[in-house]
Amino acid sequence: MLIALSNPFSLPVVRAFPASVLAVSMLVLPALAQPGASTPSASPLLPSDFAGWSLSAPVKESAAPEAADAANAEILKEYGFQQFASAQYANGDNKLNIRAIRFQDASGAYGAFTFFHRPGSIAEQIGRSAAWDGSHVLFWNGATLVEGTFDHVSPMSASELRDLAKALPQPPGSANVAPPLPGYLPHQNLDTGLIHYSLGPQAYSRSGGVLPVALVDFAASSAEAVTANYSNRDGEGQVTLLIYPTPQLAAARLHTIEAFLKAPHTQAEWPQPLAESRPGSLLTRRSGPIVAIVSGGLPAATAQKLLNQINYQADVVWNNPSGYISEGSRVARLLVGIITLSGILCGAALLLGLFLGGGRALYRVMRGKPASSFEEKNEFIRLHLED
């Protein structure tokens, strides 16, 4: 016996369900596509306590670079200033004054460290790098530059500041990568205390920049600059490294710099570092996007040797906001996403079934019929083939 079901609501249900599932999928899948992505929340710049030190007064914070250093506010902006905080800590009868500046990335923190680095300071292993000068210490870690002043320095002061460096907030992904340009400086005879990394014209000109600022062209080409001093028994000199976004921009800038150096100038027209350079020691060279200039009083052979050691090498940097993600983590996230999506779709199907089935039952009740159509014989067409 064949039975044909006549249900005016069956066709809309069949059509509506896939469309609804598709709509839910379009809303859910983009959210699951990036399981690790989230909006970062602003974390406190300085901790409430570390290594036995505790706050003796509330932390003072400001978003104005003038609060950190009014005389160098424009330079802080060039380095990507974001936040300033100062705090007083106490540990027994000892006191520690901390001033911290957060930048957009590690390049800004490193550049500010080289700008505020005091000549003659002693290098120390705190954070990424540190300089110790009596009771005063300057170090950077992540995207934060920290200046500390002790009332009394103890043998454990450096170890305690290492704990503070670990407590500083870390920027995500590539923002936590130190600038690669200083790594191209030759190491032999390098004065590590006189390295200056600049991201703008004011920091460059006020930290011993050799070239005129207009030749570097910070604003138009997003250049970065490193100036370093070298010395040996034969003399002293400077190495300037400029890096540009592309080798083509570097080649054009090198052409402009060489034209300036070859043009006739009086000694008064040249910057002092260039005017004091030996004729055979003023050399230029390009390697990829890096332009190198050697100047000063080094012998020509030494200057050429320095120049030949500067060679650009392309590096691959993981710039995922969550850092490197292993294959196992990716598979686990994929499985969790599939299970979550399946649960959401099952829940959506259940809700749609309740909504459509309940709506149909309500509609029948409102028309004076039973909620279920199985109780009505006229809902079925019977062929009675047994006759």
Summary of the structure (lengths in Angstrom):
residues: 387
radius of gyration: 34.1
end to end distance: 10.7
largest distance: 122.5
contacts: 1105
relative contact order: 0.11
helix: 41%
strand: 25%
